Amino acid sequence: MGYTTEEGRTQILDDAAAAVDQLSIAIAALGEAYEHLDESAGDRMEDGLFRPLQAAYGQLKRTLAEFAQRTGLPGRSFPAAPPPAPEDPRASLEHAADAIQTADEMLAELQDSLLPVEVGDQQLRSGLSGTRSTIAPLPERCDEFIRTLGR
């Protein structure tokens, strides 16, 4: 099935926007977990999880905004995910890990589709790769943090 360049670029924006939404969910889940941690654990979580996740979230949003601008397509707005219901910090961390993993899988599928090569550009491909490099280790870091929580 063929597609026009504009359709392909719109698909890139749609698919990557879904990954942004997942990263926003993860940020909200980490924020909920943070509320239930002591200062030391909160600082560890902020350094090892929240800051890299926030950086990846910002990079992906910026990549999409710049791509939309370069291609003349409408930009997207990304409202923050609503805060999750209060729960045990371990459950919040598991939700964050799941959302990050989902975002990574979405971006991998987008890259595997070859749309970024066929109708994207180098800046887009670089931004997608950079985001994936940043988020790839985060689900495992969440799991490790859960294992060491309370020690």
C-alpha positions as CSV (number, residue, x, y, z in Angstrom):
1,M,0.0,0.0,0.0
2,G,1.4,3.3,-1.0
3,Y,1.3,6.7,0.7
4,T,2.1,10.2,-0.1
5,T,4.9,12.1,1.6
6,E,2.5,14.1,3.6
7,E,0.6,11.0,4.8
8,G,3.9,9.4,5.8
9,R,5.0,12.4,7.7
10,T,1.7,12.7,9.4
11,Q,1.9,9.1,10.4
12,I,5.4,9.7,11.9
13,L,4.0,12.6,13.9
14,D,1.0,10.5,15.1
15,D,3.1,7.5,16.1
16,A,5.7,9.5,17.8
17,A,3.1,11.6,19.6
18,A,1.7,8.4,21.1
19,A,5.2,7.7,22.5
20,V,5.3,11.2,24.0
21,D,2.0,10.5,25.7
22,Q,3.4,7.3,27.2
23,L,6.5,9.2,28.5
24,S,4.1,11.7,30.0
25,I,2.3,8.9,31.8
26,A,5.6,7.6,33.1
27,I,6.5,11.1,34.4
28,A,3.2,11.3,36.2
29,A,3.7,7.9,37.7
30,L,7.2,8.8,38.9
31,G,5.8,12.0,40.4
32,E,3.3,9.9,42.4
33,A,6.0,7.5,43.6
34,Y,8.2,10.5,44.6
35,E,5.4,11.7,47.0
36,H,5.7,8.5,49.0
37,L,9.5,8.3,49.3
38,D,11.9,9.5,51.9
39,E,14.3,12.2,50.9
40,S,17.2,9.9,50.2
41,A,15.2,7.6,48.0
42,G,13.5,10.5,46.3
43,D,16.9,12.0,45.4
44,R,18.1,8.7,44.0
45,M,14.9,8.3,41.9
46,E,15.2,11.9,40.7
47,D,18.8,11.4,39.5
48,G,18.5,7.9,38.1
49,L,15.0,8.0,36.6
50,F,13.2,11.3,36.6
51,R,15.9,13.5,35.1
52,P,16.7,11.2,32.1
53,L,13.0,10.6,31.5
54,Q,12.3,14.3,31.5
55,A,15.2,14.9,29.2
56,A,14.0,12.2,26.7
57,Y,10.4,13.6,26.9
58,G,11.7,17.1,26.1
59,Q,13.9,15.8,23.3
60,L,11.1,13.9,21.6
61,K,8.7,16.8,21.9
62,R,11.3,19.2,20.4
63,T,12.1,16.7,17.7
64,L,8.5,16.5,16.6
65,A,7.9,20.2,16.8
66,E,10.9,20.9,14.7
67,F,10.0,18.2,12.2
68,A,6.5,19.5,11.9
69,Q,7.8,23.0,11.3
70,R,10.4,21.9,8.7
71,T,7.7,20.0,6.8
72,G,4.9,22.5,7.1
73,L,2.7,20.3,9.1
74,P,0.7,21.5,12.1
75,G,2.5,21.1,15.4
76,R,1.1,19.1,18.3
77,S,0.3,20.0,21.8
78,F,1.2,17.6,24.5
79,P,-0.8,18.2,27.7
80,A,0.7,16.6,30.8
81,A,-0.8,13.3,31.8
82,P,-3.2,13.6,34.7
83,P,-1.8,12.4,38.0
84,P,-2.5,8.8,38.7
85,A,-4.5,7.6,41.6
86,P,-2.4,7.4,44.8
87,E,-0.8,4.0,45.2
88,D,2.2,2.3,46.6
89,P,5.4,3.7,45.2
90,R,6.4,0.2,43.9
91,A,3.2,0.1,41.8
92,S,3.8,3.6,40.5
93,L,7.3,2.7,39.5
94,E,6.0,-0.4,37.8
95,H,3.5,1.7,35.9
96,A,6.3,4.1,34.9
97,A,8.5,1.2,33.7
98,D,5.6,-0.2,31.6
99,A,4.9,3.2,30.0
100,I,8.5,3.8,29.2
101,Q,8.8,0.3,27.7
102,T,5.7,0.9,25.6
103,A,7.1,4.3,24.4
104,D,10.4,2.6,23.4
105,E,8.5,-0.2,21.6
106,M,6.4,2.4,19.7
107,L,9.5,4.3,18.6
108,A,11.3,1.1,17.6
109,E,8.3,0.1,15.5
110,L,8.3,3.6,13.9
111,Q,12.0,3.3,13.1
112,D,11.5,-0.3,11.8
113,S,8.7,1.0,9.4
114,L,11.4,3.0,7.6
115,L,9.1,6.0,7.4
116,P,11.7,8.2,9.0
117,V,14.1,7.2,6.3
118,E,11.6,7.5,3.4
119,V,9.8,10.7,4.3
120,G,11.7,12.0,7.3
121,D,15.1,13.7,7.6
122,Q,18.3,13.3,9.5
123,Q,17.3,15.5,12.4
124,L,14.2,13.4,12.9
125,R,16.1,10.1,12.8
126,S,18.7,11.5,15.2
127,G,16.0,12.7,17.6
128,L,14.2,9.4,17.6
129,S,17.5,7.5,18.2
130,G,18.6,9.9,20.9
131,T,15.3,9.5,22.7
132,R,15.5,5.7,22.5
133,S,19.0,5.7,23.8
134,T,18.0,7.7,26.8
135,I,14.9,5.7,27.7
136,A,16.1,2.2,26.9
137,P,17.8,1.6,30.3
138,L,15.0,3.2,32.3
139,P,12.7,0.2,32.7
140,E,15.5,-1.8,34.2
141,R,16.5,1.1,36.4
142,C,12.9,1.2,37.7
143,D,13.1,-2.5,38.5
144,E,16.4,-2.1,40.3
145,F,15.0,0.9,42.2
146,I,12.0,-1.2,43.3
147,R,14.3,-4.1,44.4
148,T,16.4,-1.7,46.6
149,L,13.4,0.4,47.9
150,G,13.4,0.5,51.7
151,R,17.0,-0.8,52.1
